[in-house]
Amino acid sequence: MQIRLYVLLTTLLAAAGTTHAATITEQELNQTLIDASNAVQERQYDHAFALYQKAAKWGDKYAQFVVGNMYHLGTGTEQDNVAAYAWLKTASEARVREYRQALKDAEQALSASQMTRAEQLAENLIENYGMKAAGVICKKAARIGTNIRKMQCTHNNRTGSGKIRVPDGS
């Protein structure tokens, strides 16, 4: 009995200390976002939500923003203002004005107790899927031929073969 308990505890501790990561190609990320957008156009919101959530867990800031909005509106998933706030706060790491405004709007829909839960969930999401966890770097870049600067986020955490290291998401 003690041996089984020891093996179980050792296994759990080892798993807790292990950072699970997956690798994807840039093409796989882009195709997931395209498929999600197409699903929205076809009004297949459940499918779109699943695809955006997959990309959100890979650290994609735009996908995190969309997932937050889908939770807020109840599109493709049940409405959940706590989850909406948490995903929008995760997306807002990118410091995009539109993401921050959506975060403020989501915050207004929360009671004090919901806000406490939302902050805890946001902290967990940022730890697991935020910029640091996903190796994402965001910076403003000028559009070609204009002075308009737009925030661009890229995955900086790559393997030697150029694949993107992303949080496992499972």
DRENDRENTI-601757 format. One record per residue (C-alpha): z, y, x. Coordinates in steps of 0.001 Angstrom, whole numbers, padded with zeros to 6 digits, always signed. Layout:
<rs>
ZYX...
</rs>
This chain:
<rs>
+000000+000000+000000+000916+002443+002775-002290+001640+004643-004406+002400+001551-002570+005666+001023-003045+006598+004696-006769+005800+004561-007142+007830+001361-005282+010829+002800-007216+010652+006067-010503+010532+004179-009540+013484+001967-008396+015575+004931-011562+014805+006865-013698+015755+003862-011765+018989+003361-012381+020032+006957-016075+019228+006875-018602+021922+006056-021445+020301+004195-024794+021902+004827-028307+021079+003807-031618+022229+005172-034577+023510+003204-037881+025073+004114-038761+028667+003328-041523+027247+001128-038998+025149-000845-036845+028210-001521-039835+030321-002540-041254+027551-004760-037895+027127-006506-037840+030857-007292-041454+030778-008509-040761+027738-010705-037665+029467-012125-039669+032607-012916-042387+030505-014556-039773+028706-016647-038521+032075-017904-042089+033098-018791-042429+029829-020741-039064+030460-022435-037607+027291-020868-034335+029046-020170-032240+025922-019539-034668+024834-016830-034869+028353-015400-031083+028566-015240-030860+025258-013351-033472+026391-010822-031953+029839-010301-028525+028274-009911-029913+025921-007258-031327+028875-005321-028097+030844-005880-026136+028047-004251-028551+028239-001314-027374+031829-000866-030347+033661-002378-029022+037049-003524-031684+037621-006190-030996+034185-007701-027260+034946-007711-028014+038173-009571-030148+036349-012153-027547+033599-012651-024898+036266-013234-027085+037969-015828-027913+034658-017522-024192+033913-017840-023569+037437-019134-026262+037142-021812-025843+033427-022535-029470+032756-021644-030104+029145-020616-026365+028512-020526-023283+029296-022561-022156+032899-022318-019354+033152-019774-018330+036643-018710-015968+035324-016030-018770+033362-014344-021142+036300-014876-018824+038658-013033-018225+036162-010209-021933+035518-009577-022762+039223-009832-020017+040045-007343-021460+037417-004999-024927+038937-005383-023493+042428-004827-022705+041567-001218-026320+042647-000708-025393+046218-001700-028314+046569-004127-027737+049330-006688-029041+047228-009603-026683+044357-008690-023700+046706-008467-024491+048275-011837-024732+044845-013463-021364+043989-011885-019802+047128-013418-021281+046235-016809-019926+042680-016580-016499+043981-015562-016270+046029-018761-016562+042839-020820-013447+041298-019222-009810+041403-020301-007116+041729-017607-006461+037975-017527-010202+037221-017412-010556+039699-014560-007948+037809-012544-009827+034538-013078-013168+036239-012351-011909+037635-009027-010622+034191-008022-013931+032567-008923-015860+035304-007103-013771+034742-003984-014582+031023-004151-018305+031622-004726-018496+034106-001858-016695+031675+000432-019100+028864-000476-022400+030646-001212-022004+034187+000082-023777+035857+002964-021565+034396+005662-021627+030851+004247-025415+030892+003789-026280+032810+006945-027925+035613+004971-028514+039055+006453-029497+042019+004285-030949+045291+005517-032971+048140+004125-036598+048144+005114-039353+050605+004279-042224+049390+002163-045504+049489+004047-047187+052874+003685-044234+054571+001968-040847+056073+002683-039272+053943-000047-036586+051723+001435-035724+048470-000275-032977+045978+000538-034364+042765+002016-032213+039699+002495-033237+036830+004736-031673+033581+005831-030793+033879+009498-029251+030428+009888-032124+028178+010966-032563+024881+012722-034695+024472+015830-037589+023367+013601-037326+026558+011507-035666+025024+008434-033027+027089+006700-029436+025845+006803-027936+026423+003379-024641+025544+001696-024824+022067+000207-024404+023291-003353-023415+019885-004676
</rs>
